[in-house]
Amino acid sequence: MDMRSKANRRGRNGRPPRRLLEGTVRVGAAAASLLRPFDAESALRRLGGWMYAAAMINAQAVAATPLRLYARRGVGRRLAATRAVDRQRRRWLGGDGPLRPSRCVVEKIAQLGEDFEEVASPHPALMLLRSANAWQSGYELTVLRMLYLQVTGNAYLHPAIDEALGVPGDLWLLPSQWTRVIPSRTRLADGYLYGLGGADTVRFEPEEIIHLRLPNPSSLHYGRGRAEAVWTALGLSEAKRRMDVAKFENHARPDFLLVVRSGASAETLDRFEKQIDAKLRGARNAGKFLTITGDVSATPMNLPVEQIGDPTRVTEEIAAGFGVPVGKLLSQDPVRANAEAADAWWLRDTVLPYCRLDEEMLNERLLPLFGVEGELVLAYDNPVPANRDFDLRRRIGLVRAGIMTVNEARAEEG
């Protein structure tokens, strides 16, 4: 069934589609065990500490990268105001360099040729992406989309069609932990189920959902998130934190063995233990001392230092799993050159691939809903900063060799 003919659509009226609300009538689940196999709901409940820090660094970087709309000259002017595209951005969009946007963008730009320009607001596609719905801004929706993608491996967008205009009026994000794919024997998916199960579950047709997923060699239907890749490290981190809290609150292990040399009855020893426990247990009693009479000596236990969940190793594993330099989490590298080099590879190897995935799905699934297929292209700017020294030396060499004129070099410099 065509998405535009579906009933129960909501435009920009301040409320999400009724089916989204129906799927979340009940919220709540039991706490996950540390040894429990990975599942999306457990992963999102565990979204805290180093995992939250790493995932937010990536999500905010993608959301802060400008997403622009381009159109063939003439077509863009009929839709909204336009502006020229500088040479450096043209080279990026055309894939003319060591870094390039998604293959979808490069192919669409090649179809437009040299005769294209940037579309400015108030084009409906740009307005939708910048103010997704009445409750969320475009920035917030992008951050959430990237968080779900990293933690669960999947993000589900639902464009709600404005019946009066026939184009998407709102863009909603379905929580990944409550969304399931309906497998099919004839195609990849028969649709999507959203909800906690039972009567509250609602169904969406395949064309109603834009499904972003990270590569997963174990499944054709679901992506494999970064959290799943470091699930063991996350369990160790949480186990270590719980153990530290237990030791802090309850003093979970004895540091000393009290030896009573005189013959004391079991009742006397039990009363002695309770007195020590009442006076010394808990954070408020830290540092207090105990005075006793009698023939009692204290022997240190000399227990080994625990290596389970070593904080440094766990942090490094989580940072590597999420593709974030560990220095960005710990702020431990005071050398500026090292920090800049780490930022460069992070933007190139982590942020740029997320931008490629996002823009590819938006071009393939969202833009056609505006009825101008083949004439519009959505593309992120290059998130990796240019090496200005290298570019300057390159332009000087091209001008000296007669390959580039001085005016062309000036235009490229901007």
PECOR-V296043 format. One record per residue. N is the residue number from 1. SS is DSSP state (2 for helix, 1 for strand, 0 for the rest). PSI is psi in whole degrees, -180 to 180 (999 if undefined). Layout:
n={N N}
ss={SS SS}
psi={PSI PSI}
This chain:
n={1 2 3 4 5 6 7 8 9 10 11 12 13 14 15 16 17 18 19 20 21 22 23 24 25 26 27 28 29 30 31 32 33 34 35 36 37 38 39 40 41 42 43 44 45 46 47 48 49 50 51 52 53 54 55 56 57 58 59 60 61 62 63 64 65 66 67 68 69 70 71 72 73 74 75 76 77 78 79 80 81 82 83 84 85 86 87 88 89 90 91 92 93 94 95 96 97 98 99 100 101 102 103 104 105 106 107 108 109 110 111 112 113 114 115 116 117 118 119 120 121 122 123 124 125 126 127 128 129 130 131 132 133 134 135 136 137 138 139 140 141 142 143 144 145 146 147 148 149 150 151 152 153 154 155 156 157 158 159 160 161 162 163 164 165 166 167 168 169 170 171 172 173 174 175 176 177 178 179 180 181 182 183 184 185 186 187 188 189 190 191 192 193 194 195 196 197 198 199 200 201 202 203 204 205 206 207 208 209 210 211 212 213 214 215 216 217 218 219 220 221 222 223 224 225 226 227 228 229 230 231 232 233 234 235 236 237 238 239 240 241 242 243 244 245 246 247 248 249 250 251 252 253 254 255 256 257 258 259 260 261 262 263 264 265 266 267 268 269 270 271 272 273 274 275 276 277 278 279 280 281 282 283 284 285 286 287 288 289 290 291 292 293 294 295 296 297 298 299 300 301 302 303 304 305 306 307 308 309 310 311 312 313 314 315 316 317 318 319 320 321 322 323 324 325 326 327 328 329 330 331 332 333 334 335 336 337 338 339 340 341 342 343 344 345 346 347 348 349 350 351 352 353 354 355 356 357 358 359 360 361 362 363 364 365 366 367 368 369 370 371 372 373 374 375 376 377 378 379 380 381 382 383 384 385 386 387 388 389 390 391 392 393 394 395 396 397 398 399 400 401 402 403 404 405 406 407 408 409 410 411 412 413 414}
ss={0 0 2 2 2 0 0 0 0 0 0 0 0 0 0 0 0 2 2 2 2 2 0 0 0 0 0 0 0 0 0 0 0 0 0 0 0 0 0 2 2 2 2 2 2 0 0 0 2 2 2 2 2 2 2 2 2 2 2 2 2 2 2 2 0 0 1 1 1 1 1 1 0 0 2 2 2 2 2 0 0 1 1 0 0 0 2 2 2 2 2 2 2 0 0 0 0 0 0 0 0 0 2 2 2 2 2 2 2 2 2 2 0 0 0 1 1 1 1 0 0 0 0 2 2 2 2 2 2 2 0 0 0 0 0 0 0 2 2 2 2 2 2 2 2 2 2 2 2 2 2 2 0 1 1 1 1 1 1 1 1 1 0 0 0 0 1 1 1 1 1 1 1 1 0 2 2 2 1 1 1 1 1 0 0 0 0 0 1 1 1 1 1 1 0 0 0 2 2 2 0 1 1 1 0 2 2 2 0 1 1 1 1 0 0 0 0 0 0 0 0 0 0 0 0 2 2 2 2 0 2 2 2 2 2 2 2 2 2 2 2 2 2 2 2 2 2 2 2 2 0 0 0 0 0 1 1 1 1 1 0 0 0 0 0 2 2 2 2 2 2 2 2 2 2 2 2 2 2 2 0 0 2 2 2 0 0 0 0 0 0 0 0 0 0 1 1 1 1 1 0 0 0 0 0 0 0 0 0 0 2 2 2 2 2 2 2 2 2 2 2 0 0 0 0 2 2 2 2 2 0 0 0 0 0 2 2 2 2 2 2 2 2 2 2 2 2 2 2 2 2 2 2 2 2 2 2 2 2 2 2 2 2 2 2 2 2 2 2 2 0 0 0 0 0 1 1 1 1 1 0 0 0 0 0 0 0 2 2 2 2 2 2 2 2 2 2 2 2 2 0 0 0 0 0 2 2 2 2 2 2 2 2 0}
psi={136 139 -35 -18 -1 146 174 48 153 127 -149 76 12 0 145 162 144 -35 -29 -38 -37 -32 -8 39 -42 135 136 147 160 155 143 145 152 -30 6 140 160 136 156 -41 -41 -39 -41 -33 -28 5 93 178 -137 -34 -44 -43 -46 -45 -39 -37 -46 -46 -43 -32 -41 -46 -27 -11 125 133 117 158 132 150 157 139 135 -52 -45 -38 -28 -25 -39 180 149 165 158 156 126 164 -42 -42 -32 -41 -41 -48 -33 -2 24 78 175 -27 146 160 -168 157 -34 -45 -45 -43 -41 -38 -38 -36 -35 -23 -155 -12 67 162 166 135 129 173 155 53 138 -37 -42 -41 -38 -42 -25 -25 84 -45 -179 -14 -21 142 165 -37 -47 -41 -39 -43 -47 -41 -44 -33 -49 -42 -43 -43 -44 -16 -3 146 135 115 138 107 117 121 132 113 -33 -37 -22 15 165 130 -26 155 119 149 122 128 127 -32 -15 15 132 147 139 108 158 151 -15 -21 177 -41 144 -8 -163 142 133 125 -176 7 164 -148 -19 -12 135 156 140 142 158 -38 -8 -11 133 109 109 134 147 154 138 107 -11 -8 140 -19 -32 147 165 114 167 -35 -38 -34 -28 29 -41 -43 -38 -39 -41 -40 -43 -38 -42 -42 -42 -39 -41 -42 -41 -41 -38 -42 -38 -6 68 -13 151 132 -20 150 118 121 118 109 -34 153 108 143 163 -36 -39 -43 -41 -42 -37 -44 -41 -36 -43 -43 -42 -32 -30 -15 144 159 -34 -21 6 136 -9 156 168 131 137 164 150 179 81 135 149 125 121 141 -28 49 146 155 133 138 -5 130 39 122 -42 -47 -39 -44 -42 -40 -42 -43 -44 -41 -35 2 32 132 134 -26 -27 -26 -39 -13 49 -1 102 -10 119 -41 -41 -41 -41 -39 -41 -40 -39 -47 -32 -46 -37 -44 -13 -56 -46 -45 -36 -41 -42 -47 -44 -49 -31 -45 -37 -38 -40 -32 -34 -49 -40 -22 -13 2 18 48 136 -11 -14 149 130 133 137 149 161 116 -15 120 145 148 94 -36 -44 -44 -39 -46 -37 -45 -40 -43 -40 -38 -44 -33 -5 8 -31 139 165 -40 -38 -38 -40 -42 -39 -35 -29 999}
